Amino acid sequence: MPKLSRADYELQKAKLQLTFSRDRESKRRDEMLIFLSGLAEHKRAKTPEEQFLTIIAILRRIMDFENAAIYSISRDGSLSLFTAEKQGAPVSIPDCPLVRRVLAGKSSEICRPWLVKGFEKLGQEDLAALRSSVLMDVESNGIKRVFILMSSKPLTLGFGERKRLVSYKPFIEYALSSMDYRNHMEELVRAKTAELERSRQTIYDYASISSDAFWRLGNDLKLRDLSDLPSTASNSDAMRFFAHAEGKTLESLFSVREREHPQHYNDLVDRMERHEPFRNEVFEFQNEGLRRSFSLSGMPFSGPDGGFEGYHGTATDVTGEVEYQKRMKAVVEAETKANRIKSDFLAIMSHEIKTPMQAILGMLDLLSQTETSEKQDGLIRHITDSAKVLQTLINDVLDFSRMRSDQVSFEKKPFSIRYLMDTVIVQMQEKARGRPVKFVLQVEESFPKMMVGDQARMAQIFFNLLGNALKFTPSGTITLHASWIKSHRLYFEVIDTGIGISAESLRHLFVPFRQSDSSVSRRFGGTGLGLAISKRIVELMGGNIGVTSEEGHGSRFWFIVPYHKPIEHPVGKESIVAGNGAQKRNFNILLVEDSQINRFILRTMLEKLGHKVTVAENGQEAVRLVEEVHPELVFMDLQMPLMDGFEASRLILKYHPKLVILALTANVTEEERTKCREAGMTDIVGKPVTTATLQNVIKAFTNVINESLGEEGGSVRHEGGEEENGRKKKKPVVRPLDE
């Protein structure tokens, strides 16, 4: 053979290397095609096991091995089997230098595992399975694992297989990442599915103990199939009611009574057409001969495309509640009617009882102004005192009856509380004339002068407590003490040095019709209503009342009421009754009264005061006489035949709007005051009245009458505190004169 030159040798060598390179690249290309086709199969795998087996099948086409396994790192650094192609792979591999090198990124092959440090701890079967093996680290989603190809044949897997395996590492890691991601997503799906199932079960659990029925409306607002909704023992009747109504609208299920008032449902339909939720809409339905009332609550729901699909919601059977409300409404209406009857009865009784009292006290008043002997004067005083006691008794009984019927209302007007207490003490001292009893008023400096409230009711409390103290104090001192509590409350005490009250009697002191003992009623008289009435008034004002006492050492009654500060500018006590500064003058007065005896008495009283008086027996006659006699002041009775005082006042004021009309009534209540104001009357005067009462009333309204006539009067205090001589800037402050 001829010897090759150096150049030819290099050329032959290059050709040979090129051939080897082409063969290697061809083989590599074939392997890559095999691997890529395998990856496509890997993507079609449905389970993690199928995915792993697909990777192994790809490697098996290009390498010779018996088993393959993936190991995860345990907490102690050892390797635990994650998954394997076949059985026979070691369950775990101990932590050793080789494992640590592999995890550090250095692949390795093993041909004699029993000589590898750490592997000697494995059993004979495991060592036999690893006789020829290749180890490589793989990482997916931040998790490191060890990939091992195994063969029991010696020298089957060596350096070349290890190098080939490392070259496919990116593809294997990609496949493992896909497998991990799919596993993660499947785990999320399983968790969400379990959560939804728990939620569904929770809803059904709630439904199983609920008495509500479930309904569903389509976008045509007709009832849909309800078979998939929960039905329980407690809601079965209601569910059957709606189940038998499939394909019907809610409106078609309405009872006849509900259809007579369609506005309620029309409003609901408008809301549903706007796809708005609704709650607790009550309707009466009738279906399959069954009539029930349901409270409906609904929520709109959407389909997969987000479009409106209809409504679903609940229906609560409220038939019992609706029937109960109807019965309660009937009871309330009956109670309202009964209260109205009571109110009318009390008004009639007040009128019928106080009308003869007006005659009695009026006659006694007139009789006391005639020339009589000393003995006759004594008799008149005794009769007058007895009549006043009877009047007090009548007032207490009527007041108590009104309170029991919840027919008591309170005015909220500014008044001088200090002036009221002064007036009460003066009157009580006058009542105690001739007895060794002294009344004392003590008012702290911080105590307000004015307050907003019901002046007449406050006076009633004072008179009841002071009168009670006077009754049980034969001699000594009775003190009314007033102080201010910082929490906007007023504190009053009535302290006496009388006979006191036993501990046993204190327990039922404020009980109606109860005296401390039966001997008290015999010795001192009274009904036992005064304290009960005072307690009720104080409580209705938002306060409280109490007593401390020791038998033989006097008593201390106290009560606390809220303080309401007046908004308007405070006025002095001289303006408590408007017209105090007016000059006395005689008026042309029309007296309207249906009682003949009272007409005579009141006319005589007014004429004795110097006034010209014309009388009318009823409202019709009063309307006519106003046009004939042109009165400057009208005293108008309220309850009269043919035409009452309210209607008469409205007709008179229609043509004479400035005429002063004062109501005369025995029924002085807030309801009566309101009716008088609505009729246009100036104010109200309570019966019975005396000559002094009439004189004070006319004096109080002199300026008002003068202003109505366009005349100049005295100085009038207006709301806001401004004064003008006879010139009306605002409506005068006129206080009620019936107390």
SULNOR-V651960 format. One line per field, one symbol per residue. phi: phi as a letter, one per 40 degrees, with the letter a starting at -180 (. if undefined). psi: psi as a letter, one per 30 degrees, with the letter a starting at -180 (. if undefined). A space follows every 50 residues. Layout:
phi=???
psi=???
This chain:
phi=.ccccdccdccccccccccccccccccccccccccccccccccccbbdcc cccccccccccbababaaabbbccccgcbbccaacbchcdcabccadccc cccchbcabbbbcccccgcccccccccccbdbabbacbbafgbcbbbbbb acccgcbbccccccccccddcccccccccccccccccccccccccccccc ccccccccbccccbbabcccgbcccbccccbbccbcccccdcccbdgccc cccccdccccbccccdcccdccccfccabfccbbbaafgbbbbbccbabc bbcdcgccbibbabbccbdccccccccccccccccccccccccccccccc cccccccccccccccccccccbcccccccccccccccccccccccccccc cccccfbbbbcbbcaccccccdccccccccccdgbcbbcbbbbccccccb abibcccccccdcccccccccbbcahbbbbbbabbdcfbbbbbbbbbccg bccccccbcccdgbbdaccccccbggbgcdcccccccccccgbabaabab dgbgbbcbabbcbbcccccdbcccbdbcgcccccacbcbbbbacccccdc cccccccccgccbbbbcaccccdccdccbfccabcbcccacgaccccccc ccccbbccccbbcbacbcbccccccccccgccabbcccbbdccccccccc bdcccccccgbcbccbccchgcbacgbccbcccbccbcc
psi=kkkkleeeeeeeeeeeeeeeeeeeeeeeeeeeeeeeeeeeeeffkfleee eeeeeeeeefffljlelklkklklegflkkkellellfkkelklkleeee eeffgjlllkfifffkkeffflleeeeefgejlkkkkkkkhgkklkkkkk kfkkgejbeeeeeeeefgeeeeeeeeeeeeeeeeeeeeeeeeeeeeeeee eeeeeeefgkgklklkklfghkklkgfgkkklefgeeeeeeeefgkflle effkleeeffifeeeeeeeeeefghkllkhjklklkkhgkklkkjkklkk llaegflkfaklaljkjgeeeeeeeeeeeeeeeeeeeeeeeeeeeeeeee eeefefeeeeeeeeeeefgljlleeeeeeeeeeeeeeeeeeeeeeeeeee eeefghgklklikkljeeeeeeeeeeeeeeegkfkhkkkkkjklefklel lkajeeeeeeeeeeeeeeeeegjelbkkkjkklkkfhhkkkkkjklhafl kleeffehegkkgklelffeeeefalfgfeeeeeeeeeeffgallakklk kfglljkllklkkjkkelkkllffgejkgfgkkklkljkkjjkfkeeeee eeeeeeeffglkkkkkfleeeeeefefefilfkkjjlejlleklfeeeee eefefiffkjkkkjkfiileeeeeeeeefgleakkklllleeeeeeeeee geeeeeeffglkaakkklkfglkkjgkjelkljkkkgf.
